[in-house]
């Protein structure tokens, strides 16, 4: 395996990291869909419809900007998603131990 620094990613590590991002995004979207179903089933007024719309617009903006897979950002993104519970430790299996340690450390400060 080629030696890389924490800012360099091997092809295999890029694949693992992007897989972790994809899994996290799918988990977050599934949770959002569940919440929307529960919320929508209790909508009783037009104000509640507009509130749901506003909530979804904000969530879309947040989610669309959250999953940055650029090499210089991905450690921070993975750490934030891990802290928020969307990335699981198993998702990171195969990354260099130094990268996993950095992600774990960043979860404490983000």
Secondary structure, DSSP 8 states (H G I E B T S, - for coil): -----TT---HHHHHHHHHHHHHHHHHHHHHHHHHHHHHHTT--SHHHHHHHHHHHHHHHHHHHHH----TTTHHHHHHHHHHTTSS-GGGGTTS-HHHHHHHHHHHHH-
